[in-house]
């Protein structure tokens, strides 16, 4: 558990200007993503309280 990663879960349309790769979609737990999006943030848009994802599963899709 020494590797870290950073990714974005978009809950609304937002122009990313081709700087990021879209690699998936939320198929379960959208209510969790919505709750995270409602977290209070500071002036730099960082959460006032830590937001921790304890488990995230990324799997291949049959829809190519």
CHARMM internal coordinates of N, CA and C (Angstrom, degrees):
IC EDIT
DIST 1 N 1 CA 1.4549
DIST 1 CA 1 C 1.5228
ANGL 1 N 1 CA 1 C 111.85
DIST 1 C 2 N 1.2991
ANGL 1 CA 1 C 2 N 117.36
DIHE 1 N 1 CA 1 C 2 N 42.55
DIST 2 N 2 CA 1.4586
ANGL 1 C 2 N 2 CA 119.72
DIHE 1 CA 1 C 2 N 2 CA -179.84
DIST 2 CA 2 C 1.5213
ANGL 2 N 2 CA 2 C 112.79
DIHE 1 C 2 N 2 CA 2 C -103.25
DIST 2 C 3 N 1.3038
ANGL 2 CA 2 C 3 N 117.67
DIHE 2 N 2 CA 2 C 3 N -10.68
DIST 3 N 3 CA 1.4610
ANGL 2 C 3 N 3 CA 120.52
DIHE 2 CA 2 C 3 N 3 CA -179.11
DIST 3 CA 3 C 1.5171
ANGL 3 N 3 CA 3 C 110.10
DIHE 2 C 3 N 3 CA 3 C -88.37
DIST 3 C 4 N 1.2956
ANGL 3 CA 3 C 4 N 115.97
DIHE 3 N 3 CA 3 C 4 N 141.52
DIST 4 N 4 CA 1.4549
ANGL 3 C 4 N 4 CA 120.96
DIHE 3 CA 3 C 4 N 4 CA 176.46
DIST 4 CA 4 C 1.5118
ANGL 4 N 4 CA 4 C 109.97
DIHE 3 C 4 N 4 CA 4 C -115.06
DIST 4 C 5 N 1.3006
ANGL 4 CA 4 C 5 N 115.17
DIHE 4 N 4 CA 4 C 5 N 166.39
DIST 5 N 5 CA 1.4543
ANGL 4 C 5 N 5 CA 119.49
DIHE 4 CA 4 C 5 N 5 CA 176.41
DIST 5 CA 5 C 1.5130
ANGL 5 N 5 CA 5 C 108.45
DIHE 4 C 5 N 5 CA 5 C -151.53
DIST 5 C 6 N 1.2911
ANGL 5 CA 5 C 6 N 115.58
DIHE 5 N 5 CA 5 C 6 N 160.25
DIST 6 N 6 CA 1.4523
ANGL 5 C 6 N 6 CA 121.14
DIHE 5 CA 5 C 6 N 6 CA 177.04
DIST 6 CA 6 C 1.5187
ANGL 6 N 6 CA 6 C 107.32
DIHE 5 C 6 N 6 CA 6 C -134.82
DIST 6 C 7 N 1.3158
ANGL 6 CA 6 C 7 N 115.43
DIHE 6 N 6 CA 6 C 7 N 133.84
DIST 7 N 7 CA 1.4520
ANGL 6 C 7 N 7 CA 120.12
DIHE 6 CA 6 C 7 N 7 CA 177.22
DIST 7 CA 7 C 1.5171
ANGL 7 N 7 CA 7 C 107.87
DIHE 6 C 7 N 7 CA 7 C -151.04
DIST 7 C 8 N 1.2951
ANGL 7 CA 7 C 8 N 116.39
DIHE 7 N 7 CA 7 C 8 N 163.75
DIST 8 N 8 CA 1.4551
ANGL 7 C 8 N 8 CA 122.47
DIHE 7 CA 7 C 8 N 8 CA -179.32
DIST 8 CA 8 C 1.5159
ANGL 8 N 8 CA 8 C 109.05
DIHE 7 C 8 N 8 CA 8 C -114.59
DIST 8 C 9 N 1.3086
ANGL 8 CA 8 C 9 N 116.11
DIHE 8 N 8 CA 8 C 9 N 137.33
DIST 9 N 9 CA 1.4584
ANGL 8 C 9 N 9 CA 121.71
DIHE 8 CA 8 C 9 N 9 CA 169.94
DIST 9 CA 9 C 1.5181
ANGL 9 N 9 CA 9 C 105.32
DIHE 8 C 9 N 9 CA 9 C -111.27
DIST 9 C 10 N 1.3039
ANGL 9 CA 9 C 10 N 115.66
DIHE 9 N 9 CA 9 C 10 N 110.97
DIST 10 N 10 CA 1.4627
ANGL 9 C 10 N 10 CA 120.59
DIHE 9 CA 9 C 10 N 10 CA -176.81
DIST 10 CA 10 C 1.5252
ANGL 10 N 10 CA 10 C 109.44
DIHE 9 C 10 N 10 CA 10 C -83.82
DIST 10 C 11 N 1.3273
ANGL 10 CA 10 C 11 N 116.36
DIHE 10 N 10 CA 10 C 11 N 129.68
DIST 11 N 11 CA 1.4645
ANGL 10 C 11 N 11 CA 121.00
DIHE 10 CA 10 C 11 N 11 CA 178.00
DIST 11 CA 11 C 1.5286
ANGL 11 N 11 CA 11 C 111.17
DIHE 10 C 11 N 11 CA 11 C -110.06
DIST 11 C 12 N 1.3282
ANGL 11 CA 11 C 12 N 116.00
DIHE 11 N 11 CA 11 C 12 N 2.33
DIST 12 N 12 CA 1.4636
ANGL 11 C 12 N 12 CA 121.83
DIHE 11 CA 11 C 12 N 12 CA 176.92
DIST 12 CA 12 C 1.5267
ANGL 12 N 12 CA 12 C 107.49
DIHE 11 C 12 N 12 CA 12 C -155.34
DIST 12 C 13 N 1.3203
ANGL 12 CA 12 C 13 N 117.05
DIHE 12 N 12 CA 12 C 13 N 161.68
DIST 13 N 13 CA 1.4580
ANGL 12 C 13 N 13 CA 120.84
DIHE 12 CA 12 C 13 N 13 CA 176.37
DIST 13 CA 13 C 1.5240
ANGL 13 N 13 CA 13 C 109.30
DIHE 12 C 13 N 13 CA 13 C -63.09
DIST 13 C 14 N 1.3213
ANGL 13 CA 13 C 14 N 116.09
DIHE 13 N 13 CA 13 C 14 N 136.59
DIST 14 N 14 CA 1.4625
ANGL 13 C 14 N 14 CA 121.38
DIHE 13 CA 13 C 14 N 14 CA 179.46
DIST 14 CA 14 C 1.5258
ANGL 14 N 14 CA 14 C 108.18
DIHE 13 C 14 N 14 CA 14 C -156.70
DIST 14 C 15 N 1.3326
ANGL 14 CA 14 C 15 N 117.51
DIHE 14 N 14 CA 14 C 15 N 130.54
DIST 15 N 15 CA 1.4658
ANGL 14 C 15 N 15 CA 119.54
DIHE 14 CA 14 C 15 N 15 CA -178.81
DIST 15 CA 15 C 1.5302
ANGL 15 N 15 CA 15 C 110.90
DIHE 14 C 15 N 15 CA 15 C -73.38
DIST 15 C 16 N 1.3198
ANGL 15 CA 15 C 16 N 117.29
DIHE 15 N 15 CA 15 C 16 N 119.81
DIST 16 N 16 CA 1.4630
ANGL 15 C 16 N 16 CA 121.05
DIHE 15 CA 15 C 16 N 16 CA 179.80
DIST 16 CA 16 C 1.5282
ANGL 16 N 16 CA 16 C 112.03
DIHE 15 C 16 N 16 CA 16 C -99.85
DIST 16 C 17 N 1.3032
ANGL 16 CA 16 C 17 N 117.92
DIHE 16 N 16 CA 16 C 17 N 0.85
DIST 17 N 17 CA 1.4639
ANGL 16 C 17 N 17 CA 124.75
DIHE 16 CA 16 C 17 N 17 CA 173.49
DIST 17 CA 17 C 1.5311
ANGL 17 N 17 CA 17 C 113.03
DIHE 16 C 17 N 17 CA 17 C 52.37
DIST 17 C 18 N 1.3299
ANGL 17 CA 17 C 18 N 116.64
DIHE 17 N 17 CA 17 C 18 N 39.46
DIST 18 N 18 CA 1.4676
ANGL 17 C 18 N 18 CA 122.56
DIHE 17 CA 17 C 18 N 18 CA 176.21
DIST 18 CA 18 C 1.5255
ANGL 18 N 18 CA 18 C 114.02
DIHE 17 C 18 N 18 CA 18 C 56.45
DIST 18 C 19 N 1.3346
ANGL 18 CA 18 C 19 N 117.28
DIHE 18 N 18 CA 18 C 19 N 27.05
DIST 19 N 19 CA 1.4651
ANGL 18 C 19 N 19 CA 120.79
DIHE 18 CA 18 C 19 N 19 CA 178.64
DIST 19 CA 19 C 1.5264
ANGL 19 N 19 CA 19 C 111.99
DIHE 18 C 19 N 19 CA 19 C -95.51
DIST 19 C 20 N 1.3147
ANGL 19 CA 19 C 20 N 117.55
DIHE 19 N 19 CA 19 C 20 N -8.67
DIST 20 N 20 CA 1.4600
ANGL 19 C 20 N 20 CA 121.21
DIHE 19 CA 19 C 20 N 20 CA -176.08
DIST 20 CA 20 C 1.5247
ANGL 20 N 20 CA 20 C 109.74
DIHE 19 C 20 N 20 CA 20 C -134.29
DIST 20 C 21 N 1.3088
ANGL 20 CA 20 C 21 N 116.16
DIHE 20 N 20 CA 20 C 21 N 153.83
DIST 21 N 21 CA 1.4555
ANGL 20 C 21 N 21 CA 122.06
DIHE 20 CA 20 C 21 N 21 CA 178.76
DIST 21 CA 21 C 1.5184
ANGL 21 N 21 CA 21 C 109.76
DIHE 20 C 21 N 21 CA 21 C -98.28
DIST 21 C 22 N 1.3108
ANGL 21 CA 21 C 22 N 116.81
DIHE 21 N 21 CA 21 C 22 N 128.61
DIST 22 N 22 CA 1.4600
ANGL 21 C 22 N 22 CA 121.45
DIHE 21 CA 21 C 22 N 22 CA 174.77
DIST 22 CA 22 C 1.5208
ANGL 22 N 22 CA 22 C 106.71
DIHE 21 C 22 N 22 CA 22 C -83.37
DIST 22 C 23 N 1.3341
ANGL 22 CA 22 C 23 N 116.56
DIHE 22 N 22 CA 22 C 23 N 121.81
DIST 23 N 23 CA 1.4603
ANGL 22 C 23 N 23 CA 118.17
DIHE 22 CA 22 C 23 N 23 CA -175.91
DIST 23 CA 23 C 1.5155
ANGL 23 N 23 CA 23 C 114.30
DIHE 22 C 23 N 23 CA 23 C -126.56
DIST 23 C 24 N 1.2977
ANGL 23 CA 23 C 24 N 118.34
DIHE 23 N 23 CA 23 C 24 N 5.08
DIST 24 N 24 CA 1.4583
ANGL 23 C 24 N 24 CA 117.41
DIHE 23 CA 23 C 24 N 24 CA 179.90
DIST 24 CA 24 C 1.5124
ANGL 24 N 24 CA 24 C 112.53
DIHE 23 C 24 N 24 CA 24 C -175.84
DIST 24 C 25 N 1.3259
ANGL 24 CA 24 C 25 N 113.73
DIHE 24 N 24 CA 24 C 25 N -172.05
DIST 25 N 25 CA 1.4583
ANGL 24 C 25 N 25 CA 120.81
DIHE 24 CA 24 C 25 N 25 CA 177.83
DIST 25 CA 25 C 1.5213
ANGL 25 N 25 CA 25 C 108.08
DIHE 24 C 25 N 25 CA 25 C -149.72
DIST 25 C 26 N 1.3064
ANGL 25 CA 25 C 26 N 116.05
DIHE 25 N 25 CA 25 C 26 N 156.93
DIST 26 N 26 CA 1.4664
ANGL 25 C 26 N 26 CA 121.05
DIHE 25 CA 25 C 26 N 26 CA 177.60
DIST 26 CA 26 C 1.5218
ANGL 26 N 26 CA 26 C 107.37
DIHE 25 C 26 N 26 CA 26 C -78.85
DIST 26 C 27 N 1.3278
ANGL 26 CA 26 C 27 N 116.67
DIHE 26 N 26 CA 26 C 27 N 121.89
DIST 27 N 27 CA 1.4646
ANGL 26 C 27 N 27 CA 119.80
DIHE 26 CA 26 C 27 N 27 CA 178.59
DIST 27 CA 27 C 1.5208
ANGL 27 N 27 CA 27 C 111.70
DIHE 26 C 27 N 27 CA 27 C -109.14
DIST 27 C 28 N 1.3133
ANGL 27 CA 27 C 28 N 116.27
DIHE 27 N 27 CA 27 C 28 N -12.50
DIST 28 N 28 CA 1.4574
ANGL 27 C 28 N 28 CA 121.32
DIHE 27 CA 27 C 28 N 28 CA 179.11
DIST 28 CA 28 C 1.5196
ANGL 28 N 28 CA 28 C 107.57
DIHE 27 C 28 N 28 CA 28 C -155.10
DIST 28 C 29 N 1.3209
ANGL 28 CA 28 C 29 N 117.11
DIHE 28 N 28 CA 28 C 29 N 136.33
DIST 29 N 29 CA 1.4568
ANGL 28 C 29 N 29 CA 120.03
DIHE 28 CA 28 C 29 N 29 CA 177.87
DIST 29 CA 29 C 1.5163
ANGL 29 N 29 CA 29 C 114.87
DIHE 28 C 29 N 29 CA 29 C 93.31
DIST 29 C 30 N 1.3249
ANGL 29 CA 29 C 30 N 117.46
DIHE 29 N 29 CA 29 C 30 N 20.72
DIST 30 N 30 CA 1.4621
ANGL 29 C 30 N 30 CA 119.88
DIHE 29 CA 29 C 30 N 30 CA 179.52
DIST 30 CA 30 C 1.5217
ANGL 30 N 30 CA 30 C 111.24
DIHE 29 C 30 N 30 CA 30 C -56.13
DIST 30 C 31 N 1.3327
ANGL 30 CA 30 C 31 N 117.15
DIHE 30 N 30 CA 30 C 31 N -31.90
DIST 31 N 31 CA 1.4681
ANGL 30 C 31 N 31 CA 120.15
DIHE 30 CA 30 C 31 N 31 CA 179.39
DIST 31 CA 31 C 1.5320
ANGL 31 N 31 CA 31 C 110.95
DIHE 30 C 31 N 31 CA 31 C -63.38
DIST 31 C 32 N 1.3134
ANGL 31 CA 31 C 32 N 117.52
DIHE 31 N 31 CA 31 C 32 N -29.79
DIST 32 N 32 CA 1.4681
ANGL 31 C 32 N 32 CA 121.06
DIHE 31 CA 31 C 32 N 32 CA 176.79
DIST 32 CA 32 C 1.5280
ANGL 32 N 32 CA 32 C 109.51
DIHE 31 C 32 N 32 CA 32 C -69.87
DIST 32 C 33 N 1.3210
ANGL 32 CA 32 C 33 N 117.31
DIHE 32 N 32 CA 32 C 33 N -45.24
DIST 33 N 33 CA 1.4642
ANGL 32 C 33 N 33 CA 121.30
DIHE 32 CA 32 C 33 N 33 CA 177.34
DIST 33 CA 33 C 1.5218
ANGL 33 N 33 CA 33 C 110.60
DIHE 32 C 33 N 33 CA 33 C -60.17
DIST 33 C 34 N 1.3227
ANGL 33 CA 33 C 34 N 117.15
DIHE 33 N 33 CA 33 C 34 N -40.86
DIST 34 N 34 CA 1.4637
ANGL 33 C 34 N 34 CA 120.96
DIHE 33 CA 33 C 34 N 34 CA 178.55
DIST 34 CA 34 C 1.5251
ANGL 34 N 34 CA 34 C 111.38
DIHE 33 C 34 N 34 CA 34 C -64.96
DIST 34 C 35 N 1.3316
ANGL 34 CA 34 C 35 N 117.65
DIHE 34 N 34 CA 34 C 35 N -39.42
DIST 35 N 35 CA 1.4699
ANGL 34 C 35 N 35 CA 121.42
DIHE 34 CA 34 C 35 N 35 CA 178.55
DIST 35 CA 35 C 1.5265
ANGL 35 N 35 CA 35 C 110.49
DIHE 34 C 35 N 35 CA 35 C -65.91
DIST 35 C 36 N 1.3302
ANGL 35 CA 35 C 36 N 116.88
DIHE 35 N 35 CA 35 C 36 N -40.78
DIST 36 N 36 CA 1.4625
ANGL 35 C 36 N 36 CA 120.30
DIHE 35 CA 35 C 36 N 36 CA 177.03
DIST 36 CA 36 C 1.5273
ANGL 36 N 36 CA 36 C 109.88
DIHE 35 C 36 N 36 CA 36 C -62.10
DIST 36 C 37 N 1.3211
ANGL 36 CA 36 C 37 N 117.21
DIHE 36 N 36 CA 36 C 37 N -41.67
DIST 37 N 37 CA 1.4657
ANGL 36 C 37 N 37 CA 121.72
DIHE 36 CA 36 C 37 N 37 CA -179.52
DIST 37 CA 37 C 1.5211
ANGL 37 N 37 CA 37 C 111.97
DIHE 36 C 37 N 37 CA 37 C -62.46
DIST 37 C 38 N 1.3235
ANGL 37 CA 37 C 38 N 117.42
DIHE 37 N 37 CA 37 C 38 N -26.01
DIST 38 N 38 CA 1.4636
ANGL 37 C 38 N 38 CA 121.66
DIHE 37 CA 37 C 38 N 38 CA -179.30
DIST 38 CA 38 C 1.5278
ANGL 38 N 38 CA 38 C 112.91
DIHE 37 C 38 N 38 CA 38 C -87.57
DIST 38 C 39 N 1.3363
ANGL 38 CA 38 C 39 N 117.84
DIHE 38 N 38 CA 38 C 39 N -0.44
DIST 39 N 39 CA 1.4652
ANGL 38 C 39 N 39 CA 121.39
DIHE 38 CA 38 C 39 N 39 CA -179.63
DIST 39 CA 39 C 1.5229
ANGL 39 N 39 CA 39 C 110.33
DIHE 38 C 39 N 39 CA 39 C -60.53
DIST 39 C 40 N 1.3150
ANGL 39 CA 39 C 40 N 116.06
DIHE 39 N 39 CA 39 C 40 N 140.97
DIST 40 N 40 CA 1.4658
ANGL 39 C 40 N 40 CA 120.58
DIHE 39 CA 39 C 40 N 40 CA 176.14
DIST 40 CA 40 C 1.5243
ANGL 40 N 40 CA 40 C 108.71
DIHE 39 C 40 N 40 CA 40 C -69.19
DIST 40 C 41 N 1.3464
ANGL 40 CA 40 C 41 N 115.82
DIHE 40 N 40 CA 40 C 41 N 140.01
DIST 41 N 41 CA 1.4604
ANGL 40 C 41 N 41 CA 121.35
DIHE 40 CA 40 C 41 N 41 CA -177.05
DIST 41 CA 41 C 1.5249
ANGL 41 N 41 CA 41 C 110.99
DIHE 40 C 41 N 41 CA 41 C -127.50
DIST 41 C 42 N 1.3402
ANGL 41 CA 41 C 42 N 115.22
DIHE 41 N 41 CA 41 C 42 N 164.68
DIST 42 N 42 CA 1.4566
ANGL 41 C 42 N 42 CA 120.38
DIHE 41 CA 41 C 42 N 42 CA 176.76
DIST 42 CA 42 C 1.5294
ANGL 42 N 42 CA 42 C 109.49
DIHE 41 C 42 N 42 CA 42 C -88.45
DIST 42 C 43 N 1.3209
ANGL 42 CA 42 C 43 N 116.46
DIHE 42 N 42 CA 42 C 43 N -171.20
DIST 43 N 43 CA 1.4659
ANGL 42 C 43 N 43 CA 120.48
DIHE 42 CA 42 C 43 N 43 CA -176.80
DIST 43 CA 43 C 1.5317
ANGL 43 N 43 CA 43 C 112.75
DIHE 42 C 43 N 43 CA 43 C -67.47
DIST 43 C 44 N 1.3337
ANGL 43 CA 43 C 44 N 117.40
DIHE 43 N 43 CA 43 C 44 N -16.46
DIST 44 N 44 CA 1.4680
ANGL 43 C 44 N 44 CA 121.65
DIHE 43 CA 43 C 44 N 44 CA 176.11
DIST 44 CA 44 C 1.5214
ANGL 44 N 44 CA 44 C 111.96
DIHE 43 C 44 N 44 CA 44 C -96.02
DIST 44 C 45 N 1.3306
ANGL 44 CA 44 C 45 N 116.52
DIHE 44 N 44 CA 44 C 45 N 8.76
DIST 45 N 45 CA 1.4653
ANGL 44 C 45 N 45 CA 123.96
DIHE 44 CA 44 C 45 N 45 CA -179.98
DIST 45 CA 45 C 1.5274
ANGL 45 N 45 CA 45 C 112.99
DIHE 44 C 45 N 45 CA 45 C 67.36
DIST 45 C 46 N 1.3311
ANGL 45 CA 45 C 46 N 116.74
DIHE 45 N 45 CA 45 C 46 N 25.22
DIST 46 N 46 CA 1.4693
ANGL 45 C 46 N 46 CA 121.57
DIHE 45 CA 45 C 46 N 46 CA 174.35
DIST 46 CA 46 C 1.5221
ANGL 46 N 46 CA 46 C 108.42
DIHE 45 C 46 N 46 CA 46 C -95.12
DIST 46 C 47 N 1.3230
ANGL 46 CA 46 C 47 N 117.44
DIHE 46 N 46 CA 46 C 47 N 139.98
DIST 47 N 47 CA 1.4728
ANGL 46 C 47 N 47 CA 120.13
DIHE 46 CA 46 C 47 N 47 CA -179.21
DIST 47 CA 47 C 1.5290
ANGL 47 N 47 CA 47 C 111.83
DIHE 46 C 47 N 47 CA 47 C -58.99
DIST 47 C 48 N 1.3314
ANGL 47 CA 47 C 48 N 116.24
DIHE 47 N 47 CA 47 C 48 N 140.07
DIST 48 N 48 CA 1.4615
ANGL 47 C 48 N 48 CA 120.76
DIHE 47 CA 47 C 48 N 48 CA 177.11
DIST 48 CA 48 C 1.5208
ANGL 48 N 48 CA 48 C 111.15
DIHE 47 C 48 N 48 CA 48 C -69.44
DIST 48 C 49 N 1.3146
ANGL 48 CA 48 C 49 N 116.73
DIHE 48 N 48 CA 48 C 49 N -32.08
DIST 49 N 49 CA 1.4641
ANGL 48 C 49 N 49 CA 122.50
DIHE 48 CA 48 C 49 N 49 CA 175.87
DIST 49 CA 49 C 1.5252
ANGL 49 N 49 CA 49 C 107.83
DIHE 48 C 49 N 49 CA 49 C -114.98
DIST 49 C 50 N 1.3336
ANGL 49 CA 49 C 50 N 117.77
DIHE 49 N 49 CA 49 C 50 N 144.98
DIST 50 N 50 CA 1.4692
ANGL 49 C 50 N 50 CA 119.54
DIHE 49 CA 49 C 50 N 50 CA -179.81
DIST 50 CA 50 C 1.5332
ANGL 50 N 50 CA 50 C 112.39
DIHE 49 C 50 N 50 CA 50 C -57.66
DIST 50 C 51 N 1.3113
ANGL 50 CA 50 C 51 N 115.76
DIHE 50 N 50 CA 50 C 51 N 139.11
DIST 51 N 51 CA 1.4627
ANGL 50 C 51 N 51 CA 122.51
DIHE 50 CA 50 C 51 N 51 CA 174.26
DIST 51 CA 51 C 1.5252
ANGL 51 N 51 CA 51 C 106.15
DIHE 50 C 51 N 51 CA 51 C -110.75
DIST 51 C 52 N 1.3194
ANGL 51 CA 51 C 52 N 116.32
DIHE 51 N 51 CA 51 C 52 N 119.50
DIST 52 N 52 CA 1.4594
ANGL 51 C 52 N 52 CA 121.11
DIHE 51 CA 51 C 52 N 52 CA -175.83
DIST 52 CA 52 C 1.5242
ANGL 52 N 52 CA 52 C 109.52
DIHE 51 C 52 N 52 CA 52 C -123.88
DIST 52 C 53 N 1.3067
ANGL 52 CA 52 C 53 N 115.62
DIHE 52 N 52 CA 52 C 53 N 128.26
DIST 53 N 53 CA 1.4652
ANGL 52 C 53 N 53 CA 120.90
DIHE 52 CA 52 C 53 N 53 CA 172.10
DIST 53 CA 53 C 1.5175
ANGL 53 N 53 CA 53 C 106.15
DIHE 52 C 53 N 53 CA 53 C -99.00
DIST 53 C 54 N 1.3091
ANGL 53 CA 53 C 54 N 116.92
DIHE 53 N 53 CA 53 C 54 N 115.10
DIST 54 N 54 CA 1.4570
ANGL 53 C 54 N 54 CA 120.49
DIHE 53 CA 53 C 54 N 54 CA -177.58
DIST 54 CA 54 C 1.5211
ANGL 54 N 54 CA 54 C 112.63
DIHE 53 C 54 N 54 CA 54 C -83.27
DIST 54 C 55 N 1.3207
ANGL 54 CA 54 C 55 N 116.92
DIHE 54 N 54 CA 54 C 55 N -24.17
DIST 55 N 55 CA 1.4606
ANGL 54 C 55 N 55 CA 119.86
DIHE 54 CA 54 C 55 N 55 CA 179.58
DIST 55 CA 55 C 1.5239
ANGL 55 N 55 CA 55 C 109.45
DIHE 54 C 55 N 55 CA 55 C -150.85
DIST 55 C 56 N 1.3144
ANGL 55 CA 55 C 56 N 115.61
DIHE 55 N 55 CA 55 C 56 N 128.02
DIST 56 N 56 CA 1.4603
ANGL 55 C 56 N 56 CA 122.76
DIHE 55 CA 55 C 56 N 56 CA 174.98
DIST 56 CA 56 C 1.5220
ANGL 56 N 56 CA 56 C 106.49
DIHE 55 C 56 N 56 CA 56 C -134.15
DIST 56 C 57 N 1.3114
ANGL 56 CA 56 C 57 N 116.43
DIHE 56 N 56 CA 56 C 57 N 131.62
DIST 57 N 57 CA 1.4579
ANGL 56 C 57 N 57 CA 120.46
DIHE 56 CA 56 C 57 N 57 CA 179.00
DIST 57 CA 57 C 1.5178
ANGL 57 N 57 CA 57 C 109.11
DIHE 56 C 57 N 57 CA 57 C -113.33
DIST 57 C 58 N 1.3098
ANGL 57 CA 57 C 58 N 116.13
DIHE 57 N 57 CA 57 C 58 N 127.25
DIST 58 N 58 CA 1.4591
ANGL 57 C 58 N 58 CA 122.28
DIHE 57 CA 57 C 58 N 58 CA 175.45
DIST 58 CA 58 C 1.5201
ANGL 58 N 58 CA 58 C 106.26
DIHE 57 C 58 N 58 CA 58 C -113.58
DIST 58 C 59 N 1.3259
ANGL 58 CA 58 C 59 N 116.18
DIHE 58 N 58 CA 58 C 59 N 125.32
DIST 59 N 59 CA 1.4611
ANGL 58 C 59 N 59 CA 119.25
DIHE 58 CA 58 C 59 N 59 CA -179.02
DIST 59 CA 59 C 1.5191
ANGL 59 N 59 CA 59 C 110.17
DIHE 58 C 59 N 59 CA 59 C -134.77
DIST 59 C 60 N 1.3079
ANGL 59 CA 59 C 60 N 115.50
DIHE 59 N 59 CA 59 C 60 N 157.11
DIST 60 N 60 CA 1.4574
ANGL 59 C 60 N 60 CA 121.54
DIHE 59 CA 59 C 60 N 60 CA 179.00
DIST 60 CA 60 C 1.5176
ANGL 60 N 60 CA 60 C 109.64
DIHE 59 C 60 N 60 CA 60 C -70.99
DIST 60 C 61 N 1.3175
ANGL 60 CA 60 C 61 N 114.88
DIHE 60 N 60 CA 60 C 61 N 148.97
DIST 61 N 61 CA 1.4543
ANGL 60 C 61 N 61 CA 121.17
DIHE 60 CA 60 C 61 N 61 CA 178.86
DIST 61 CA 61 C 1.5225
ANGL 61 N 61 CA 61 C 109.58
DIHE 60 C 61 N 61 CA 61 C -106.33
DIST 61 C 62 N 1.3178
ANGL 61 CA 61 C 62 N 115.90
DIHE 61 N 61 CA 61 C 62 N 146.98
DIST 62 N 62 CA 1.4588
ANGL 61 C 62 N 62 CA 120.15
DIHE 61 CA 61 C 62 N 62 CA 174.17
DIST 62 CA 62 C 1.5215
ANGL 62 N 62 CA 62 C 111.33
DIHE 61 C 62 N 62 CA 62 C -79.70
DIST 62 C 63 N 1.3432
ANGL 62 CA 62 C 63 N 117.32
DIHE 62 N 62 CA 62 C 63 N -13.72
DIST 63 N 63 CA 1.4673
ANGL 62 C 63 N 63 CA 122.42
DIHE 62 CA 62 C 63 N 63 CA -179.24
DIST 63 CA 63 C 1.5221
ANGL 63 N 63 CA 63 C 108.42
DIHE 62 C 63 N 63 CA 63 C -88.01
DIST 63 C 64 N 1.2984
ANGL 63 CA 63 C 64 N 117.75
DIHE 63 N 63 CA 63 C 64 N 96.74
DIST 64 N 64 CA 1.4661
ANGL 63 C 64 N 64 CA 121.54
DIHE 63 CA 63 C 64 N 64 CA -175.63
DIST 64 CA 64 C 1.4963
ANGL 64 N 64 CA 64 C 110.56
DIHE 63 C 64 N 64 CA 64 C -89.55
END
COOR INIT
IC SEED 1 N 1 CA 1 C
IC BUILD
